[in-house]
Amino acid sequence: MTDHERATASDAPALPAVVDRAAFQAELDTLRMREKAHTREGDAIAAARRRLPMVEVDAHLTLLGPHGPLTLLEAFEGRRLLIAYYFMWNPGRPAAEQCEGCTVYTSQVGELSYLHSRDATYAVFCQGRNVAVGGADHQSSYDESLRYRDFMGWDMPWYSAQPSLEALLVGREIGLFHLVCYLRDGDRVFETYWTKGRGVEAMDYSWALLDMTAYGRQEAWEDSPAGWPIGWRADDDHYRSDGRPTAQWSRLQAGHSDDLGTTDPGASPAPRCH
């Protein structure tokens, strides 16, 4: 064995046991019972979620949109339901320093017609960090975020929640990504559910698909057999490659400009989201 072959063999990840088809199917059938129980439990949790009470929110809270100020009520676009993802926008920072977690989850939201067919609107509400009170500051930050949306090739409704952020996220940590569900009853708006952190994986397909593979997400927190590859440790940027949110590289390679017209290039680097 050559040095190259020896190094390759020693670096290769461990493999699952090899068995015949009948043994494989027997193991899979056992796991399938657990998967079905998990699915049924998920259905039961969703049923409980549909029975939650709701809290009224001021329908006239102000957002910023591409055509100027609008109300929370208007963001429903006439539909009964609104699903809002609160993006951890970092004002004044370049594209490479924008939230890697928000970028990966937002990148996975594509076709919205299925939501629309069920009377639901999906929209991004940019939060912003350390933005002083004042319309000019809010507008500048929003304009930067719109350029980021265009750079990333996204086309979902995109608003700034900065003018009303404390009222919209009352009692919650501003600057952490949230997914919030609203219900409209005529001209009144109610909040019916919210989640944060890993709860927003409801938007995901990449990690869900990786969870079905032999090696999973390849992250250190997972319960994997000895010798399984671990490409990302707890202190790494799980959603970054070479200093940028991973999804940005394909946009740059396609020739899209990441110039956001940032207003504060000398500011301290933006905090990372995990």
N, C-alpha and C positions, 0 to 999 in steps of 0.2 A: 504493500500500500504506500503510495507516495505521500509526501508531507501535505500536499493539497487535499488528497482524498481523506487523509487522517483528520485534518482540520475540519473538512466538510462533514465528516461523520460525527465528530465530537460536537460540532455546533448544531447538528440537526436536532429538532425537537423530538421528544418521545412520541410514540404512536399508540393508538388504541390496540387492544388485543385483536388478533385475527381469528375469526371463527367461521363455521360454515353458515349457510343461509338460514337454516332452521334455528340454530342457536341465536343468531343475530335477531331474527324475528321474535323469538321468545322474550329476549331482553327488551326489545322495543315495545312489545305488547304490554309488558309490565309497566314500563314508563308511560305508555299511552293512557293507562288508567289514571295515573297522577295528573297528566296533562288535561284529561277530560274533567277531573275534579277541580283543577285550577280554573278551567274555563267556566264551569258552573259557579264557582265561587266568585269569579269576576262578574258573571251575570247577576248574582245576588247582590254584590256590592253596587253595581249600576242601578239595580232596582231600589236599593236603599238611598242612593244618591237622588233618584227621582222623587223620593219622598221627603227630602230635606225641606225645611222652611226656607224663606227668603227674606232679604232685608232690602228696604227701598234705598235707592241711590238717586241723588239729584239729577234728573234727566237733562238739565241745562248746564251741567259742568262743561267747561270749555276745553276743546281739543284744538290742535292746529292741523290743518290739512293742506293739500296742494293748492287749494283755492282760498286759503285763509282760514279764519276761525270757524269752527262748527261745534255743535253740541254733541254730547254723548248719545242723545236720542237720534240725531242725524246719522251717526256712525252705524246704526242698524240697517241703513239703506232700505228701510221699509219692511224688513223682515222681522219676525217675532223674536228670534234668538240672535245673540251676539257672543262670539268666542273671541276674547282678546288676549293676545300674547304680549306681555310687558317686556320689551327688549331692553337690555342693559346698555343703553347708548352712552358712550363716553365723549362728551362734547370737546371739540378742539383737538382731538387726537387723530392721527392718521389711520388709514384702513387696517394696517397690520396690528394696531393696538386695540381694535374693537373686540367685543366679547366673543371668544371662540365658542362658548357653549350656545349662546343665542344664534350665532352664525350656523352652527351645525343643525340646530333644530329648525330654524327658519328655512334653511336650504331644502328641507324635506317636505315642505308644504308646497304642493303644486296645484293640481286641478281642484278648483273650488266648486264646480257645478254640482257635485254630489251633496255638499253641505247646503248649497242654495236650494236644491230640490226638496230639502227637509226644512226649509224656512229658516236657515241659519246663515249668518254672515260671519266670516273670519276676518280679523284685522290685527295688525301690529300696532301697539301703543309704545312708542319710544319713551323711556323714562328720563334719561339724562342724569348726569352727576354734577353736583357742585355748580349748578347754573344759578346765577343771581336772578332775583326777581326783576322782571322787566321784559316787555314784549320783544325788544330788539335782540336780547340774549336768547330768548326762546326761539325766535325765528331763525337766527343764525345757526343754532344747534340743529333745528329741524331741517334746514336746507342742507347741512352736512349729511344728515342721516338719509335724506332723499337721494343724495349722490351715492351713498353707500348702497342703498337699495338698487339703484340703477346699475352700479358696478357689478353687483352680485347677480343681476339678471332676474330679480324678483318682481312680480307684478301684483301682489296682493295689496289691498287697501293699507295705507301706511300713514300713521298720524303721530303727532307728539302729544304725550299726556302731561308734559311739564307744567302747563298752566294750572292743572287741577290734580296733580299727582298725589298730594297728601290726602285729599278728599277721596280719591279713587282707591288708594291703597291704605286707607285708615286702619291703624293697628297692625300694619305689616311692615316688614323691612324693605324700605325703598333701596333700589340698587341690586336686588336679587330678582332673578327672573321668576315670573308668575304666569299662570294661565288662569283666566277668570271668565266665568260664564254668566251672562246676563239674560234676562227675560223682559220683553216689552209688553205692557198691557195698556194699549192706547197710547197716551202720552206719558205714562209712568214707566220707570225703569227699576228693575230689581236685580240684585246680585243673588245667584242661586248656588254657586259653587266656586271654589278656588283651590289651587294647589301650587306647589313650588318645588324647586330642586328636582329630584328624580321623578316627581309627579308629572313633569312636562314631557316625559318619555312617551306619553300618549301621542305626541306628534311624530315619533320616530319610526323609521323602518330599518335603518342601518344596524343599530344595536340589536333590534329584535331579530333580524336575520342572522347576525353574527352569533346570537345566543343559540341558534339552531345548529351551528357548525361544531365540529369536533374540538376546536380550540377556543370557542367563545370569543369574548372581547379582547382577550389576551392582556387583561389588566390585573394588577397585583392583588386587588381585593377579592377576586373571584376564588371560589373553592374548586380548584383544578387538581388533577393528579400530578405527582412529582414528574418533572421533566417537561411539562407543558410549556410552550413559549409564553413569555411575559414581556411584551414590548413596551408597556407603559406602567411605570411605578406610581405610587401614591403622590409623589412630589413632582411628577411630570405634567406637562400640558397635554391632556389626553386628546384634545381636539385641535392641536397645532402641529404644523410641519415646517421645519426650518424657520421658525420665528413668526409664522402667520397662521391664522385660522386656515385649516387644510383646504376648505372649499375655495379660498381665494386664488390658489395657484392655477386652477383651470381657467379662471376668468382672465388672469394676466397672460397666460399662454395663448388665449384666444384674442389678445390684443386690446382688452378693455382697460381703460385708465382707472387707477385707484386714487386719483387726486380728488380729495373731498373738499378742498378749499378750507382746510382746517384753520381755525382762528387763533390757536394758542400753541404753536409748535414748540415753545420753550417750556411748557408745563411738565410736571412730573409724569412719568409713565402711568398709564391707566392701570388700575388694579385688575387682576385676572379673575375670571369667574370659574367656580368649580362646583 
